[in-house]
């Protein structure tokens, strides 16, 4: 089934893109959630009207993300962790821990936006990217120190 994306969807693409997906995926997931229209002449006209609102919303979201990036780029957080012999860390520092530290500093960042390949399991300094928008990414500094 051909569908037109109404909004950006990370696994499928950007709004306005025409895709061919399985019928069940379109009927049971994409269309009921308002993520996509069935590709028809009527849907094309509807999307043309929505496109102006979508572009305005995307520009507004990008400006907000850039403003947040300006504030976040200078932020440094410190994670105090328990260590054993030879400075071996018990446990690790995860994206949830980093999100909690940022919340304590006044930034509401979802843990899924913190791009950490694997949890931090050693003492030291790390630069961790945070995806604020599809085109805007900030970098925060994370210090992992002894408790």
Beta strands, then each sheet from edge to edge (+ up, - down):
strand 1: 2-5
strand 2: 18-20
strand 3: 36-38
strand 4: 76-81
strand 5: 114-115
strand 6: 124-133
strand 7: 136-146
sheet 1: 2+ 1- 3+
sheet 2: 4+ 7+ 6- 5+
end
